[in-house]
Every structure is written in C-alpha cells, then in structure tokens.
Amino acid sequence: MLSACRGPLMEFPPELEAVEGAKSLRDWFGYWPSFHDAEVIELHLCRSSSSSVKIHTWETTKEVDVLHGYNVMVKHVVVEFLFKGISTLSLSGFNNQNVLFGLALKKINDGFRLILDDCYGLSGTIEANEISIRLEPGKPHDAHF
C-alpha cells in the first residue's frame, strides 16, 4: 500500500512497543513513517546526560497547491529521538541542510540502533542503551516551507 507520495506504508516495528513515544509517533500518522525527505534540524550530544536528534517530518498528499505547484504537506511534526548511554556513534556530513532518504530504528542486543540514511547532509548510526521519542506538533520555527 502506498502513502500519498511518501512511498510504502511502514509497519510498526513490534520491537519498538516498549519505546516511550513510539506509539504516539505511529498514531500521529496512522502508520510508522519512513522519514523520506525529512530534515534533521538539530543534533545534541552530551556525555553525561541525554543526547538527542530532532527531525522535521510530515505527510505529503496527492493534492497540489495550485499557487506554488507542489504537493500539499500535512501532519508536520518535529520528532525528537532521545538517547541515554550512547555506545556507538558514527556520523558524517552535518550541513546547513540535512535531508534524509530514510530512517531505521532497530532493537539490538544492548539497546537500540538509529540509522540515518542521507539524501543530502547528515548520515550515520547512533547506538544507545535507551531511546525514547517526543513529538512537537507543527513546523519548526525556521521551516523553509
């Protein structure tokens, strides 16, 4: 099944049932998002407390904005992934714009792995003992659209 202009609908990964905020993210969209074309807007690393990455994502509809000529985007949300106990960190390409091709969140033996697959800008992997998710509905204050 296809989500309008966003590719295949992603199944909710069952291993994420226990992740705080994961069900809220799924409920926001009605499916688990792929984060295709989403933008990493903030990266915060801290050795003694939580670290985080904030990603602005949305749903693209089939409706076209006649004034601007592009597909209408709805359900804007900033998704914050919070990490405790980072064990592996491999990041590259942070830029003035960081567009994702997709994102994967997987359960691993000692916690979780977040994989950022880049289209332009930041890419990499973060592994941590604990992860949680927070949602900030709406566009970020510096959104380009």
Secondary structure as GFF3:
##gff-version 3
##sequence-region A 1 145
A	DSSP	beta_strand	2	3	.	.	.	ID=ss1
A	DSSP	beta_strand	7	8	.	.	.	ID=ss2
A	DSSP	three_ten_helix	14	16	.	.	.	ID=ss3
A	DSSP	alpha_helix	22	29	.	.	.	ID=ss4
A	DSSP	beta_strand	39	44	.	.	.	ID=ss5
A	DSSP	beta_strand	51	65	.	.	.	ID=ss6
A	DSSP	beta_strand	70	92	.	.	.	ID=ss7
A	DSSP	beta_strand	99	108	.	.	.	ID=ss8
A	DSSP	beta_strand	111	120	.	.	.	ID=ss9
A	DSSP	beta_strand	123	137	.	.	.	ID=ss10
###
